[in-house]
Amino acid sequence: MASSKFSAIFFFILYSVLLFLVLTMHNMAAMIIMGIGMFLEGCEGLYCNFFKH
């Protein structure tokens, strides 16, 4: 749910790093990155729904 070009690029890079970590078998780091990414996407959704008009 990228509401701007900046957030779309940010999440593309974040999930590209996540894919690299999974492919190189760094599973714990990948889980941490995934958790951070999901939390940030949730925060962005809350911001867009409640504070941005």
C-alpha positions as CSV (number, residue, x, y, z in Angstrom):
1,M,0.0,0.0,0.0
2,A,2.4,2.6,-1.2
3,S,0.7,6.0,-1.0
4,S,3.6,7.9,-2.6
5,K,6.4,7.4,-5.0
6,F,8.9,7.6,-2.1
7,S,7.2,4.9,-0.1
8,A,6.8,2.7,-3.2
9,I,10.6,2.9,-3.9
10,F,11.4,2.4,-0.2
11,F,9.4,-0.8,0.1
12,F,10.7,-2.1,-3.2
13,I,14.2,-1.7,-2.0
14,L,13.3,-3.2,1.5
15,Y,11.7,-6.3,0.0
16,S,14.5,-6.7,-2.5
17,V,16.9,-6.9,0.4
18,L,14.5,-9.3,2.0
19,L,14.5,-11.5,-1.1
20,F,18.3,-11.5,-1.2
21,L,18.5,-12.5,2.5
22,V,16.1,-15.4,1.9
23,L,18.0,-16.6,-1.1
24,T,21.4,-16.5,0.7
25,M,19.9,-18.4,3.7
26,H,20.1,-15.6,6.3
27,N,16.6,-16.5,7.6
28,M,16.7,-14.7,10.9
29,A,17.8,-11.4,9.3
30,A,15.1,-11.9,6.7
31,M,12.4,-12.4,9.4
32,I,13.5,-9.2,11.1
33,I,13.4,-7.2,7.9
34,M,10.0,-8.7,7.1
35,G,8.6,-7.8,10.5
36,I,9.9,-4.2,10.1
37,G,8.4,-3.9,6.6
38,M,5.0,-5.2,7.7
39,F,5.0,-2.8,10.7
40,L,6.0,0.2,8.5
41,E,3.3,-0.7,6.0
42,G,0.7,-0.9,8.8
43,C,1.8,2.5,10.1
44,E,1.6,4.0,6.6
45,G,-1.9,2.6,6.3
46,L,-3.0,4.1,9.6
47,Y,-1.5,7.5,8.7
48,C,-3.2,7.5,5.3
49,N,-6.6,6.6,6.7
50,F,-6.7,8.8,9.8
51,F,-4.4,11.8,9.3
52,K,-4.1,12.4,5.6
53,H,-7.0,14.2,4.0
